[in-house]
Amino acid sequence: AEPPEHDEMLFIVIHQVYELWFKQLLHELDAIKKLFSANDLFGSIHLFKRVRMILKTLVGQLDI
């Protein structure tokens, strides 16, 4: 196995990346709420697709 300090770096990076993705998700969901309230269905769907891709990316990173 790798020395603990090597794995610690990976742990830190992965958690920082997840924090950034979750911040982006909150940003997108807030925009979706505003678009939905303004009856902008197409804009909402576009951002929902983006949220879906972000979530797929997050799930894909679980293997690391």
C-alpha positions, 0 to 999 in steps of 0.5 A, a space after each residue: 500500500 501507498 504511504 498514508 500521506 500519499 492517500 491523504 492528498 487524494 482524500 483532500 482533493 476528492 473532497 474539495 472537488 465534491 464541495 465544488 460540484 455541490 456548490 454548483 448543484 445548488 447554484 443550478 437548482 436555484 436558477 431552475 427554481 427561478 426559471 420555473 417560477 417564470 414559466 420558462 420550461 425550456 430553460 428549466 429543462 436545460 438546467 435539469 439536464 446539466 444537473 443530471 450530468 453533474 450528478 453522473 459525474 459525481 457518481 463516476 468519481 466514486 470509484 476513485 
